[in-house]
Amino acid sequence: MYWSWFHTYPRIWRASLAAALTAILLATAGAPAAGARPDSGLRAGLDAVTAAGMPGVFAELRDGRHATTAASGVADVDTGRPVRPHMRHRVGSITKTFVATALLQLVGEGRLALDAPLGRYLPEFAVPGVTVRMLLNHTSGLGDYVPVLFRSGEDIEARRYTTFEPRDLARMGLAQPRTGTPGTGWSYSNTNYILAGLILEQVTGRPAAYEINRRIIRPLGLSGTYLPGHATRIVGPHSEAYIPWGEGILRDFSEYNMSWLWLAGELVSTPTDVNRFYRALLTGRLLRPAELAQLRTVVPRDPAHPEKGSYGLGIWTRPLPCGPVWGHDGLGFGYSTISLHSADGARQITVAANMSFYNPPGAPDPIADAIDAVVQEGLCPGRPDRSTGRHSWVTAPGFTLP
């Protein structure tokens, strides 16, 4: 997620923080991850991420039926507890792909029309010119409510245990200035997926979490995946979640009421489950061909810069030397995730890290560089992408993902 106030926060790769973590990281760097298949390349790449300043990082790389998991660093900087590759993790905006998939299933059932006006399903939130499709591909022109909730770092702490209702978030978003005329340009807004979640509930008559569990999580056997609702603690094995908070200080935000994001980004999952979901999605197990084609119908993020990729319905794509890749990223308070996949779902990688990181454009960004190297080597072995600049996959100004 990109917020302008994040510019004022200390950068996690400062020397003082790196020094504070060095002893712990060295203590865990040599141990093989539990359950991992031997893969020195993946592990070495993750070690480079922790060497750059990330406390802990873990991943699953899949090539056809061969899956490799690896982890590096610590899940808890105070105890030195090592991070493990199958830990649960808040995956942020990857939630959006789940929501779009559930709505596209309703389209296939004849219960929802993508090009119907928003007001058909949610009269109280009707906005002239805005359709369901525009919500899902971020061309609605609706402003984002998140910067209003969190204007400063102090707001993050103050609202840790606050419960927000989806309709209140929607009203907050609709009160923000419009980013453009509906349907004329791409602008990322979490408000879109709050409204999408409300549509899911309106059409089905059931809670959105129930529908996503019934339609996606249970059928795919995603045993490490759930929507937490108002619960503040992650159930099951998980890492702590850190935000840089002063010089050399990390504050733990693993305990948090994620109702502020709801279906824009509250999902808890594992790298293995996320890969399984995207593989099922891209191979047509979850959607019929017509709806899968709609999912893949994209709009450019920035027509002047095609290397920045394009956005479909709850999923984005960008070119790599080995072909286009599809997926999503997700950032939250102390959690960072990137999940990308070949178009046929055969080659996949999901990387999860336990600290928020962001740096303004043009500033050194060694953590993002290291994660980018892991992702690109995993998807396109031996074929680095040198055409689009550093870490073009990550959340950046204009691509505001939680």
C-alpha positions in Angstrom: 0.0 0.0 0.0 1.3 3.4 -0.8 0.5 6.3 1.4 2.2 9.7 1.2 2.8 9.8 4.9 4.9 6.7 4.7 7.6 8.9 3.2 8.3 10.3 6.6 9.0 6.9 8.2 12.5 5.6 8.8 13.7 3.1 6.1 14.1 -0.4 7.2 17.4 -0.9 5.5 19.2 1.7 7.6 22.5 0.5 9.0 21.3 0.6 12.7 18.4 -1.7 12.0 20.5 -4.1 9.9 23.0 -4.3 12.6 20.4 -5.1 15.2 19.1 -8.0 13.2 22.5 -9.4 12.0 23.1 -11.8 14.9 19.7 -13.4 14.7 19.7 -13.7 11.0 23.1 -15.4 11.0 21.9 -17.8 13.6 19.0 -19.0 11.4 20.5 -18.6 7.9 22.1 -22.0 7.6 19.2 -24.3 8.7 17.1 -25.9 6.0 13.4 -25.0 6.1 11.2 -27.7 7.5 9.5 -29.6 4.7 11.4 -27.9 1.9 12.7 -29.7 -1.1 16.4 -28.9 -1.8 16.7 -25.8 -3.8 19.8 -23.7 -3.1 18.7 -21.0 -5.6 15.4 -20.2 -3.9 17.0 -20.3 -0.4 19.9 -18.2 -1.5 17.6 -15.6 -2.9 15.6 -15.4 0.3 18.8 -15.2 2.3 19.6 -12.1 0.2 16.3 -10.6 1.2 17.0 -11.0 4.9 20.6 -9.7 4.4 19.0 -6.6 2.9 17.1 -6.0 6.1 13.9 -8.0 6.1 13.5 -9.9 9.4 11.9 -13.0 7.8 10.7 -14.2 4.4 9.3 -17.4 3.1 8.1 -18.7 -0.3 6.8 -21.5 -2.4 8.0 -21.9 -6.0 6.1 -24.3 -8.2 7.0 -25.7 -11.6 4.3 -28.1 -12.8 4.0 -30.7 -10.1 7.4 -29.9 -8.5 6.9 -27.5 -5.5 9.8 -26.1 -3.5 9.4 -24.2 -0.3 12.1 -22.2 1.6 12.4 -19.7 4.4 15.0 -17.4 5.7 15.3 -15.3 8.9 13.1 -15.0 11.9 9.4 -14.9 12.7 10.1 -13.1 16.0 13.0 -10.7 16.4 12.8 -10.8 20.2 13.0 -14.6 20.6 14.8 -15.5 17.4 12.1 -18.0 16.5 12.7 -19.0 12.9 10.3 -18.3 10.1 8.8 -21.4 8.4 7.6 -21.7 4.8 4.1 -22.9 5.7 3.2 -20.1 8.2 0.0 -18.2 7.8 0.2 -14.6 6.7 -2.0 -11.6 6.0 -1.9 -11.5 2.2 -3.6 -8.1 1.7 -5.0 -7.3 -1.7 -4.6 -10.8 -2.9 -8.1 -10.9 -1.3 -9.3 -8.9 -4.3 -8.7 -11.8 -6.7 -10.9 -14.1 -4.5 -13.7 -11.5 -4.5 -13.6 -11.0 -8.2 -13.6 -14.7 -8.8 -16.7 -15.1 -6.6 -18.5 -12.3 -8.5 -17.6 -13.8 -11.8 -19.1 -17.1 -10.7 -22.3 -15.2 -10.1 -22.0 -13.8 -13.6 -21.7 -17.4 -14.9 -24.8 -18.3 -12.9 -26.8 -15.5 -14.6 -27.2 -13.6 -11.3 -24.9 -10.7 -11.9 -24.2 -8.5 -14.9 -20.7 -7.0 -15.2 -21.9 -3.9 -17.1 -24.9 -3.2 -14.9 -24.8 0.0 -13.0 -23.7 -0.1 -9.4 -27.1 1.2 -8.3 -28.9 -1.9 -9.6 -27.4 -3.9 -6.8 -26.7 -1.2 -4.2 -29.2 1.7 -4.7 -27.9 3.5 -1.6 -24.4 3.8 -3.2 -25.4 4.5 -6.8 -22.9 6.6 -8.7 -23.8 7.7 -12.2 -21.8 5.9 -14.8 -20.1 3.4 -12.4 -20.6 -0.3 -13.3 -19.7 -3.5 -11.5 -16.9 -4.1 -14.0 -15.4 -0.7 -13.2 -15.2 -1.6 -9.5 -13.3 -4.8 -10.3 -10.8 -3.2 -12.7 -10.4 0.1 -10.8 -11.7 2.3 -13.5 -14.7 3.6 -11.5 -13.0 6.9 -10.6 -14.0 6.5 -6.9 -11.5 7.8 -4.4 -9.8 5.6 -1.7 -11.0 5.8 1.9 -7.7 4.3 3.3 -5.7 7.6 3.4 -8.5 9.1 5.5 -8.4 6.4 8.1 -4.6 6.5 8.4 -3.2 10.0 8.1 -0.3 9.3 10.3 1.6 6.4 12.0 -0.2 7.2 15.2 -3.5 6.3 13.5 -2.2 2.8 12.9 -1.7 2.2 16.6 -4.9 4.1 17.7 -7.1 2.0 15.4 -5.6 -1.4 16.0 -8.7 -2.8 17.8 -11.3 -0.6 16.0 -14.2 -2.4 14.2 -15.3 -0.8 11.0 -18.5 -1.7 9.2 -18.3 -2.1 5.4 -21.1 0.3 4.7 -19.3 3.0 6.7 -16.1 2.4 4.7 -18.1 2.6 1.5 -19.6 6.0 2.5 -16.2 7.2 3.5 -14.8 6.3 0.1 -17.7 7.8 -1.8 -17.1 11.1 0.1 -13.6 11.3 -1.3 -12.8 13.4 -4.4 -13.2 11.5 -7.6 -10.0 10.4 -9.4 -11.6 10.7 -12.9 -14.7 10.1 -15.0 -16.0 6.5 -14.7 -14.5 4.2 -17.3 -11.9 6.6 -18.6 -8.8 5.7 -16.7 -7.2 3.4 -14.1 -6.8 4.4 -10.5 -6.5 2.0 -7.6 -9.0 2.3 -4.9 -9.9 0.0 -2.0 -13.4 1.5 -2.0 -14.1 -0.5 -5.2 -13.7 -3.8 -3.4 -15.7 -2.7 -0.3 -18.6 -2.1 -2.8 -17.8 -5.4 -4.6 -18.1 -7.2 -1.3 -21.5 -5.6 -0.6 -22.7 -6.6 -4.0 -21.6 -10.2 -3.3 -23.7 -10.1 -0.1 -26.7 -8.4 -1.8 -26.9 -10.9 -4.7 -26.4 -14.0 -2.6 -28.2 -13.0 0.6 -25.4 -14.4 2.6 -22.2 -13.1 4.3 -19.4 -12.6 1.9 -17.0 -14.7 4.0 -19.5 -17.6 3.8 -19.7 -17.3 0.0 -15.9 -17.1 -0.5 -15.4 -20.1 1.8 -18.2 -22.1 0.0 -17.2 -21.2 -3.5 -13.4 -21.1 -3.3 -11.6 -22.0 0.0 -13.4 -25.3 0.8 -13.6 -26.7 -2.7 -9.8 -26.1 -3.2 -8.9 -27.5 0.2 -7.1 -24.3 1.3 -6.6 -25.4 4.8 -4.4 -22.4 5.8 -6.8 -19.8 4.4 -9.6 -17.9 6.0 -11.3 -14.5 6.4 -10.8 -13.3 10.0 -13.6 -10.8 10.3 -13.2 -8.8 13.5 -10.7 -11.3 15.1 -7.4 -9.6 15.9 -5.2 -12.6 16.2 -4.1 -15.0 13.4 -5.1 -18.6 14.1 -2.3 -21.1 13.7 1.4 -20.8 13.2 2.4 -17.4 11.9 5.1 -14.8 12.0 5.0 -11.5 13.8 4.4 -8.5 11.6 6.7 -5.5 11.8 6.6 -1.8 10.9 9.8 0.4 11.3 9.0 2.8 14.2 11.8 5.1 14.9 15.5 4.6 14.4 16.3 0.9 14.6 12.9 0.1 16.2 10.4 -2.5 14.9 6.9 -2.4 16.3 4.8 -5.6 16.1 1.4 -5.3 14.4 0.6 -9.0 14.0 -2.5 -8.4 16.2 -4.9 -6.2 14.3 -8.6 -5.9 13.6 -8.6 -6.1 9.8 -12.2 -4.9 9.4 -10.8 -1.7 8.0 -10.0 -3.5 4.8 -12.7 -6.2 4.8 -12.9 -7.7 1.3 -10.3 -5.2 0.0 -7.6 -7.1 1.9 -8.3 -9.1 5.1 -7.5 -12.6 3.9 -5.1 -14.8 5.8 -3.4 -17.6 3.8 -0.1 -19.4 3.1 2.2 -19.3 0.0 1.1 -22.9 -0.8 -2.6 -22.0 -0.6 -2.2 -18.9 -2.6 -0.4 -20.8 -5.4 -3.1 -23.5 -5.3 -5.8 -20.8 -5.7 -4.1 -19.0 -8.7 -3.4 -22.3 -10.4 -7.0 -23.4 -10.1 -8.1 -19.9 -11.3 -5.8 -19.7 -14.3 -6.5 -23.3 -15.4 -10.3 -22.8 -15.5 -11.2 -24.9 -12.4 -13.0 -21.9 -10.8 -14.5 -20.1 -13.8 -16.0 -21.1 -17.1 -14.1 -20.0 -20.2 -16.3 -16.9 -20.8 -15.8 -15.6 -17.3 -12.1 -16.4 -17.3 -11.8 -14.4 -20.5 -13.5 -11.5 -18.7 -11.1 -11.8 -15.8 -8.2 -11.5 -18.2 -9.7 -8.5 -20.1 -7.3 -5.8 -19.0 -6.9 -2.0 -18.9 -3.4 -0.4 -18.8 -2.2 1.1 -15.6 -0.4 3.8 -17.5 -0.9 3.8 -21.3 2.4 5.8 -21.7 4.3 3.0 -19.8 3.2 -0.5 -20.9 6.0 -2.0 -18.8 4.0 -1.1 -15.7 1.5 -3.8 -16.7 -2.3 -3.9 -16.9 -5.2 -4.7 -14.6 -8.0 -7.2 -15.2 -10.8 -8.1 -12.9 -9.1 -8.4 -9.5 -5.8 -9.5 -11.1 -2.9 -7.8 -12.8 -0.5 -8.8 -15.5 2.9 -7.6 -16.6 5.4 -8.7 -19.3 8.5 -10.7 -18.4 11.2 -12.1 -20.7 9.6 -15.6 -20.5 6.1 -14.3 -21.2 3.3 -12.5 -19.4 2.7 -13.2 -15.7 -0.5 -12.8 -13.7 -1.3 -12.4 -10.1 -1.4 -9.7 -7.3 0.5 -8.2 -4.5 -0.6 -7.3 -1.1 0.7 -5.1 1.7 -0.6 -4.6 5.2 0.6 -3.4 8.5 3.8 -5.5 8.8 3.1 -7.9 6.0 4.2 -7.9 2.4 3.2 -10.5 -0.3 3.8 -11.0 -4.0 2.2 -13.8 -6.0 2.8 -14.2 -9.7 2.1 -17.0 -12.2 2.6 -17.9 -15.8 -0.5 -17.6 -17.9 -1.1 -21.3 -17.8 -0.6 -21.6 -14.1 2.3 -24.0 -14.5 5.1 -21.9 -13.1 4.3 -20.0 -9.9 5.9 -18.1 -7.0 4.5 -16.6 -3.9 6.8 -14.7 -1.5 5.7 -13.5 1.9 7.7 -11.2 4.1 7.1 -10.0 7.7 7.8 -6.3 7.5 6.2 -3.4 5.7 8.6 -1.6 3.4 8.4 1.3 1.0 10.8 3.8 -0.4 10.1 6.9 -2.6 10.8 6.6 -6.3 14.5 6.9 -7.0 15.7 6.1 -3.5 17.7 2.9 -2.8 15.5 -0.1 -2.2 17.6 -3.1 -1.5 14.8 -5.2 0.0 12.5 -4.7 -3.0 15.4 -5.4 -5.3 16.2 -8.7 -3.5 12.5 -9.8 -3.6 12.3 -8.9 -7.2 15.3 -11.0 -8.0 13.7 -14.0 -6.3 10.5 -13.6 -8.2 12.0 -13.1 -11.6 14.5 -15.9 -11.2 11.7 -18.2 -10.0 9.5 -17.4 -13.0 12.1 -16.8 -15.7 15.3 -18.7 -14.6 18.4 -17.2 -16.1 16.5 -14.5 -17.9 16.5 -11.3 -15.7 14.2 -8.5 -16.8 16.3 -5.4 -17.3 13.8 -3.4 -19.4 11.6 -1.9 -16.8 13.8 -0.7 -14.0 14.0 -1.9 -10.4 11.3 -3.9 -8.6 8.6 -2.9 -11.1 6.2 -5.5 -9.6 5.9 -3.8 -6.2 3.3 -1.4 -5.0 4.3 2.1 -6.2 2.8 5.5 -6.5 -0.3 5.1 -8.7 -0.6 1.4 -7.8 -1.9 1.7 -4.3 -2.3 -1.8 -3.0 -2.8 -2.8 0.6 
